Amino acid sequence: MTEKMSFEEANEKLEKTVEQMENKSMTLSENVELYAQACELLSFCINELESCKSRIEDINEKIRSLGNGEAQELDNGE
């Protein structure tokens, strides 16, 4: 279900699924099905966020290493 979704699409669908679950006229069976969908969407969103966090950390590490390299060059008079 979530393979081709963007984070934004999955998050929006998750919000709508939760709204549906809050509808008091839903049967137990319908709520269980919606709960399963919500769990899958939530898992996808968490994985996407973790992936982005990791990428940001990698970028920040590269920036820090560039900054350290420039500082060393200045210290060596280069």
Chimera marker file (.cmm) of the C-alpha trace (Angstrom):
<marker_set name="trace">
<marker id="1" x="0.000" y="0.000" z="0.000" r="1" g="1" b="0" radius="0.5"/>
<marker id="2" x="2.763" y="2.488" z="0.872" r="1" g="1" b="0" radius="0.5"/>
<marker id="3" x="5.458" y="1.556" z="-1.670" r="1" g="1" b="0" radius="0.5"/>
<marker id="4" x="4.672" y="4.376" z="-4.094" r="1" g="1" b="0" radius="0.5"/>
<marker id="5" x="3.540" y="6.969" z="-1.548" r="1" g="1" b="0" radius="0.5"/>
<marker id="6" x="5.446" y="10.003" z="-0.492" r="1" g="1" b="0" radius="0.5"/>
<marker id="7" x="5.765" y="10.798" z="3.194" r="1" g="1" b="0" radius="0.5"/>
<marker id="8" x="3.243" y="13.610" z="2.784" r="1" g="1" b="0" radius="0.5"/>
<marker id="9" x="0.699" y="11.340" z="1.093" r="1" g="1" b="0" radius="0.5"/>
<marker id="10" x="1.095" y="8.644" z="3.740" r="1" g="1" b="0" radius="0.5"/>
<marker id="11" x="0.822" y="11.173" z="6.561" r="1" g="1" b="0" radius="0.5"/>
<marker id="12" x="-2.351" y="12.650" z="5.075" r="1" g="1" b="0" radius="0.5"/>
<marker id="13" x="-3.855" y="9.184" z="4.615" r="1" g="1" b="0" radius="0.5"/>
<marker id="14" x="-2.909" y="8.330" z="8.206" r="1" g="1" b="0" radius="0.5"/>
<marker id="15" x="-4.697" y="11.442" z="9.471" r="1" g="1" b="0" radius="0.5"/>
<marker id="16" x="-7.821" y="10.554" z="7.469" r="1" g="1" b="0" radius="0.5"/>
<marker id="17" x="-7.699" y="6.968" z="8.729" r="1" g="1" b="0" radius="0.5"/>
<marker id="18" x="-7.547" y="8.168" z="12.337" r="1" g="1" b="0" radius="0.5"/>
<marker id="19" x="-10.511" y="10.493" z="11.682" r="1" g="1" b="0" radius="0.5"/>
<marker id="20" x="-12.464" y="7.529" z="10.316" r="1" g="1" b="0" radius="0.5"/>
<marker id="21" x="-11.601" y="5.480" z="13.406" r="1" g="1" b="0" radius="0.5"/>
<marker id="22" x="-12.991" y="8.241" z="15.614" r="1" g="1" b="0" radius="0.5"/>
<marker id="23" x="-16.366" y="7.861" z="13.886" r="1" g="1" b="0" radius="0.5"/>
<marker id="24" x="-18.605" y="6.202" z="16.474" r="1" g="1" b="0" radius="0.5"/>
<marker id="25" x="-20.722" y="4.456" z="13.836" r="1" g="1" b="0" radius="0.5"/>
<marker id="26" x="-17.899" y="2.194" z="12.653" r="1" g="1" b="0" radius="0.5"/>
<marker id="27" x="-18.148" y="-1.487" z="13.489" r="1" g="1" b="0" radius="0.5"/>
<marker id="28" x="-15.453" y="-3.260" z="15.469" r="1" g="1" b="0" radius="0.5"/>
<marker id="29" x="-14.366" y="-5.143" z="12.372" r="1" g="1" b="0" radius="0.5"/>
<marker id="30" x="-14.086" y="-1.924" z="10.373" r="1" g="1" b="0" radius="0.5"/>
<marker id="31" x="-12.082" y="-0.304" z="13.163" r="1" g="1" b="0" radius="0.5"/>
<marker id="32" x="-9.683" y="-3.254" z="13.302" r="1" g="1" b="0" radius="0.5"/>
<marker id="33" x="-9.102" y="-2.989" z="9.549" r="1" g="1" b="0" radius="0.5"/>
<marker id="34" x="-8.519" y="0.763" z="9.821" r="1" g="1" b="0" radius="0.5"/>
<marker id="35" x="-6.175" y="0.171" z="12.753" r="1" g="1" b="0" radius="0.5"/>
<marker id="36" x="-4.113" y="-2.241" z="10.644" r="1" g="1" b="0" radius="0.5"/>
<marker id="37" x="-3.914" y="0.346" z="7.852" r="1" g="1" b="0" radius="0.5"/>
<marker id="38" x="-2.960" y="3.070" z="10.330" r="1" g="1" b="0" radius="0.5"/>
<marker id="39" x="-0.165" y="0.916" z="11.767" r="1" g="1" b="0" radius="0.5"/>
<marker id="40" x="1.247" y="0.271" z="8.289" r="1" g="1" b="0" radius="0.5"/>
<marker id="41" x="1.099" y="3.970" z="7.420" r="1" g="1" b="0" radius="0.5"/>
<marker id="42" x="2.656" y="4.963" z="10.736" r="1" g="1" b="0" radius="0.5"/>
<marker id="43" x="5.488" y="2.482" z="10.244" r="1" g="1" b="0" radius="0.5"/>
<marker id="44" x="6.139" y="3.868" z="6.762" r="1" g="1" b="0" radius="0.5"/>
<marker id="45" x="6.173" y="7.454" z="8.062" r="1" g="1" b="0" radius="0.5"/>
<marker id="46" x="8.553" y="6.585" z="10.907" r="1" g="1" b="0" radius="0.5"/>
<marker id="47" x="10.914" y="4.827" z="8.489" r="1" g="1" b="0" radius="0.5"/>
<marker id="48" x="10.866" y="7.815" z="6.138" r="1" g="1" b="0" radius="0.5"/>
<marker id="49" x="11.614" y="10.212" z="9.001" r="1" g="1" b="0" radius="0.5"/>
<marker id="50" x="14.477" y="8.020" z="10.244" r="1" g="1" b="0" radius="0.5"/>
<marker id="51" x="15.909" y="7.860" z="6.739" r="1" g="1" b="0" radius="0.5"/>
<marker id="52" x="15.783" y="11.635" z="6.396" r="1" g="1" b="0" radius="0.5"/>
<marker id="53" x="17.291" y="12.087" z="9.848" r="1" g="1" b="0" radius="0.5"/>
<marker id="54" x="20.176" y="9.821" z="8.876" r="1" g="1" b="0" radius="0.5"/>
<marker id="55" x="20.753" y="11.735" z="5.650" r="1" g="1" b="0" radius="0.5"/>
<marker id="56" x="20.750" y="15.057" z="7.527" r="1" g="1" b="0" radius="0.5"/>
<marker id="57" x="23.238" y="13.686" z="10.062" r="1" g="1" b="0" radius="0.5"/>
<marker id="58" x="25.499" y="12.529" z="7.194" r="1" g="1" b="0" radius="0.5"/>
<marker id="59" x="25.319" y="15.950" z="5.567" r="1" g="1" b="0" radius="0.5"/>
<marker id="60" x="26.074" y="17.686" z="8.856" r="1" g="1" b="0" radius="0.5"/>
<marker id="61" x="29.045" y="15.392" z="9.444" r="1" g="1" b="0" radius="0.5"/>
<marker id="62" x="30.415" y="16.243" z="5.982" r="1" g="1" b="0" radius="0.5"/>
<marker id="63" x="29.982" y="19.934" z="6.725" r="1" g="1" b="0" radius="0.5"/>
<marker id="64" x="31.790" y="19.554" z="10.054" r="1" g="1" b="0" radius="0.5"/>
<marker id="65" x="34.643" y="17.650" z="8.422" r="1" g="1" b="0" radius="0.5"/>
<marker id="66" x="34.962" y="20.351" z="5.749" r="1" g="1" b="0" radius="0.5"/>
<marker id="67" x="35.049" y="22.985" z="8.457" r="1" g="1" b="0" radius="0.5"/>
<marker id="68" x="37.750" y="21.081" z="10.348" r="1" g="1" b="0" radius="0.5"/>
<marker id="69" x="39.823" y="20.693" z="7.194" r="1" g="1" b="0" radius="0.5"/>
<marker id="70" x="39.677" y="24.421" z="6.485" r="1" g="1" b="0" radius="0.5"/>
<marker id="71" x="40.666" y="25.221" z="10.068" r="1" g="1" b="0" radius="0.5"/>
<marker id="72" x="43.666" y="22.876" z="9.849" r="1" g="1" b="0" radius="0.5"/>
<marker id="73" x="44.780" y="24.494" z="6.601" r="1" g="1" b="0" radius="0.5"/>
<marker id="74" x="44.664" y="27.928" z="8.234" r="1" g="1" b="0" radius="0.5"/>
<marker id="75" x="46.610" y="26.649" z="11.257" r="1" g="1" b="0" radius="0.5"/>
<marker id="76" x="49.302" y="25.260" z="8.949" r="1" g="1" b="0" radius="0.5"/>
<marker id="77" x="49.557" y="28.564" z="7.108" r="1" g="1" b="0" radius="0.5"/>
<marker id="78" x="48.287" y="27.097" z="3.849" r="1" g="1" b="0" radius="0.5"/>
<link id1="1" id2="2" r="1" g="1" b="0" radius="0.2"/>
<link id1="2" id2="3" r="1" g="1" b="0" radius="0.2"/>
<link id1="3" id2="4" r="1" g="1" b="0" radius="0.2"/>
<link id1="4" id2="5" r="1" g="1" b="0" radius="0.2"/>
<link id1="5" id2="6" r="1" g="1" b="0" radius="0.2"/>
<link id1="6" id2="7" r="1" g="1" b="0" radius="0.2"/>
<link id1="7" id2="8" r="1" g="1" b="0" radius="0.2"/>
<link id1="8" id2="9" r="1" g="1" b="0" radius="0.2"/>
<link id1="9" id2="10" r="1" g="1" b="0" radius="0.2"/>
<link id1="10" id2="11" r="1" g="1" b="0" radius="0.2"/>
<link id1="11" id2="12" r="1" g="1" b="0" radius="0.2"/>
<link id1="12" id2="13" r="1" g="1" b="0" radius="0.2"/>
<link id1="13" id2="14" r="1" g="1" b="0" radius="0.2"/>
<link id1="14" id2="15" r="1" g="1" b="0" radius="0.2"/>
<link id1="15" id2="16" r="1" g="1" b="0" radius="0.2"/>
<link id1="16" id2="17" r="1" g="1" b="0" radius="0.2"/>
<link id1="17" id2="18" r="1" g="1" b="0" radius="0.2"/>
<link id1="18" id2="19" r="1" g="1" b="0" radius="0.2"/>
<link id1="19" id2="20" r="1" g="1" b="0" radius="0.2"/>
<link id1="20" id2="21" r="1" g="1" b="0" radius="0.2"/>
<link id1="21" id2="22" r="1" g="1" b="0" radius="0.2"/>
<link id1="22" id2="23" r="1" g="1" b="0" radius="0.2"/>
<link id1="23" id2="24" r="1" g="1" b="0" radius="0.2"/>
<link id1="24" id2="25" r="1" g="1" b="0" radius="0.2"/>
<link id1="25" id2="26" r="1" g="1" b="0" radius="0.2"/>
<link id1="26" id2="27" r="1" g="1" b="0" radius="0.2"/>
<link id1="27" id2="28" r="1" g="1" b="0" radius="0.2"/>
<link id1="28" id2="29" r="1" g="1" b="0" radius="0.2"/>
<link id1="29" id2="30" r="1" g="1" b="0" radius="0.2"/>
<link id1="30" id2="31" r="1" g="1" b="0" radius="0.2"/>
<link id1="31" id2="32" r="1" g="1" b="0" radius="0.2"/>
<link id1="32" id2="33" r="1" g="1" b="0" radius="0.2"/>
<link id1="33" id2="34" r="1" g="1" b="0" radius="0.2"/>
<link id1="34" id2="35" r="1" g="1" b="0" radius="0.2"/>
<link id1="35" id2="36" r="1" g="1" b="0" radius="0.2"/>
<link id1="36" id2="37" r="1" g="1" b="0" radius="0.2"/>
<link id1="37" id2="38" r="1" g="1" b="0" radius="0.2"/>
<link id1="38" id2="39" r="1" g="1" b="0" radius="0.2"/>
<link id1="39" id2="40" r="1" g="1" b="0" radius="0.2"/>
<link id1="40" id2="41" r="1" g="1" b="0" radius="0.2"/>
<link id1="41" id2="42" r="1" g="1" b="0" radius="0.2"/>
<link id1="42" id2="43" r="1" g="1" b="0" radius="0.2"/>
<link id1="43" id2="44" r="1" g="1" b="0" radius="0.2"/>
<link id1="44" id2="45" r="1" g="1" b="0" radius="0.2"/>
<link id1="45" id2="46" r="1" g="1" b="0" radius="0.2"/>
<link id1="46" id2="47" r="1" g="1" b="0" radius="0.2"/>
<link id1="47" id2="48" r="1" g="1" b="0" radius="0.2"/>
<link id1="48" id2="49" r="1" g="1" b="0" radius="0.2"/>
<link id1="49" id2="50" r="1" g="1" b="0" radius="0.2"/>
<link id1="50" id2="51" r="1" g="1" b="0" radius="0.2"/>
<link id1="51" id2="52" r="1" g="1" b="0" radius="0.2"/>
<link id1="52" id2="53" r="1" g="1" b="0" radius="0.2"/>
<link id1="53" id2="54" r="1" g="1" b="0" radius="0.2"/>
<link id1="54" id2="55" r="1" g="1" b="0" radius="0.2"/>
<link id1="55" id2="56" r="1" g="1" b="0" radius="0.2"/>
<link id1="56" id2="57" r="1" g="1" b="0" radius="0.2"/>
<link id1="57" id2="58" r="1" g="1" b="0" radius="0.2"/>
<link id1="58" id2="59" r="1" g="1" b="0" radius="0.2"/>
<link id1="59" id2="60" r="1" g="1" b="0" radius="0.2"/>
<link id1="60" id2="61" r="1" g="1" b="0" radius="0.2"/>
<link id1="61" id2="62" r="1" g="1" b="0" radius="0.2"/>
<link id1="62" id2="63" r="1" g="1" b="0" radius="0.2"/>
<link id1="63" id2="64" r="1" g="1" b="0" radius="0.2"/>
<link id1="64" id2="65" r="1" g="1" b="0" radius="0.2"/>
<link id1="65" id2="66" r="1" g="1" b="0" radius="0.2"/>
<link id1="66" id2="67" r="1" g="1" b="0" radius="0.2"/>
<link id1="67" id2="68" r="1" g="1" b="0" radius="0.2"/>
<link id1="68" id2="69" r="1" g="1" b="0" radius="0.2"/>
<link id1="69" id2="70" r="1" g="1" b="0" radius="0.2"/>
<link id1="70" id2="71" r="1" g="1" b="0" radius="0.2"/>
<link id1="71" id2="72" r="1" g="1" b="0" radius="0.2"/>
<link id1="72" id2="73" r="1" g="1" b="0" radius="0.2"/>
<link id1="73" id2="74" r="1" g="1" b="0" radius="0.2"/>
<link id1="74" id2="75" r="1" g="1" b="0" radius="0.2"/>
<link id1="75" id2="76" r="1" g="1" b="0" radius="0.2"/>
<link id1="76" id2="77" r="1" g="1" b="0" radius="0.2"/>
<link id1="77" id2="78" r="1" g="1" b="0" radius="0.2"/>
</marker_set>
